[in-house]
Amino acid sequence: MSNVYDSANELEKAIQESEEFKDLKTAYDKVMEDPNSKQMFDNFRNTQLELQQKQMQGMEITEEEVEKAKQVVELVQQHEDISKLMEQEQRVNALVNDISRIITKPLEELYGAQQ
């Protein structure tokens, strides 16, 4: 019987070698190479993180913060390289979600069978 951790490490390698991940890395590197793109992307990520932290702490997000976030999103969506990076992130996220469903299937079957 194979070691579960060995299989997890093989899965990690398979993800890194996948077209989805390679495309994400290429898009990420392109954004990071341009100082203006990097600054815009960092601002976008920081805005996202700030709002997520407030939500997790149960704090209310103000209308002003929502408007600022909308403006930041609109700005990055207009930037071709950042927009491409976001598309690639979505592809990798879909891949990871599919893998997660596969990995958790035995637990779902186990607990689902008792209902």
C-alpha positions in Angstrom: 0.0 0.0 0.0 1.4 3.4 -0.9 2.1 6.1 1.6 -0.6 8.9 1.5 2.2 11.5 1.9 4.1 10.1 -1.0 0.9 10.4 -3.1 0.4 14.0 -1.9 4.0 14.9 -2.9 3.4 13.3 -6.3 0.2 15.4 -6.7 2.1 18.5 -5.8 4.6 17.8 -8.6 1.8 17.0 -11.0 0.2 20.4 -10.2 3.5 22.2 -10.8 3.9 20.4 -14.1 0.3 21.1 -15.2 -0.4 23.5 -18.1 -2.7 25.5 -15.8 0.1 26.1 -13.3 2.7 26.8 -16.0 0.4 29.3 -17.6 -0.2 30.9 -14.2 3.5 31.2 -13.5 4.2 32.8 -16.9 1.4 35.3 -16.4 2.6 36.0 -12.8 6.2 36.5 -13.9 5.1 38.9 -16.6 3.2 41.1 -14.1 6.0 41.0 -11.6 8.6 42.1 -14.2 6.8 45.4 -14.9 7.0 47.8 -11.9 3.8 49.5 -12.7 1.9 46.2 -13.2 3.4 44.9 -10.0 2.4 48.0 -8.0 -1.2 47.8 -9.4 -1.4 44.1 -8.7 0.0 44.5 -5.1 -2.6 47.3 -4.5 -5.4 45.0 -5.7 -4.2 42.1 -3.5 -3.8 44.3 -0.5 -7.3 45.7 -0.9 -8.6 42.1 -1.2 -6.8 41.0 2.0 -7.9 44.0 4.0 -11.6 43.3 3.2 -11.2 39.6 3.9 -9.6 40.3 7.2 -12.4 42.7 8.2 -15.0 40.1 7.2 -13.3 37.3 9.1 -13.2 39.5 12.2 -16.9 40.2 11.8 -16.3 43.9 11.1 -18.6 45.8 8.8 -17.3 46.9 5.5 -18.1 50.5 4.8 -19.7 51.8 1.6 -16.5 53.8 1.0 -14.4 50.6 1.2 -16.7 48.8 -1.2 -16.4 51.7 -3.7 -12.6 51.7 -3.4 -12.5 48.0 -4.0 -14.7 48.3 -7.1 -12.5 51.0 -8.5 -9.4 48.9 -7.9 -11.0 45.8 -9.5 -12.1 47.9 -12.6 -8.6 49.3 -12.9 -6.9 45.9 -12.8 -9.4 44.3 -15.2 -8.5 47.0 -17.8 -4.8 46.0 -17.5 -4.2 43.2 -20.0 -1.4 41.4 -18.2 -3.2 41.5 -14.8 -6.4 40.4 -16.3 -4.6 37.4 -17.9 -3.1 36.6 -14.6 -6.5 36.6 -12.9 -7.9 34.3 -15.6 -5.0 31.9 -15.0 -5.6 32.0 -11.3 -9.2 31.0 -11.9 -8.1 28.0 -14.0 -5.7 26.8 -11.3 -8.4 27.4 -8.6 -10.8 25.2 -10.7 -8.1 22.5 -10.9 -7.5 22.6 -7.1 -11.3 22.6 -6.4 -11.7 19.5 -8.6 -8.8 17.8 -6.9 -10.2 18.7 -3.5 -13.6 17.1 -4.4 -11.7 13.9 -5.4 -9.7 13.8 -2.2 -12.6 14.4 0.1 -14.9 11.9 -1.7 -14.2 9.0 0.7 -15.2 11.2 3.6 -18.3 12.4 1.9 -19.3 8.8 1.1 -18.6 7.7 4.7 -20.6 10.5 6.4 -23.2 10.6 3.6 -23.9 6.9 4.0 -25.0 7.4 7.6 -27.8 9.8 6.8 
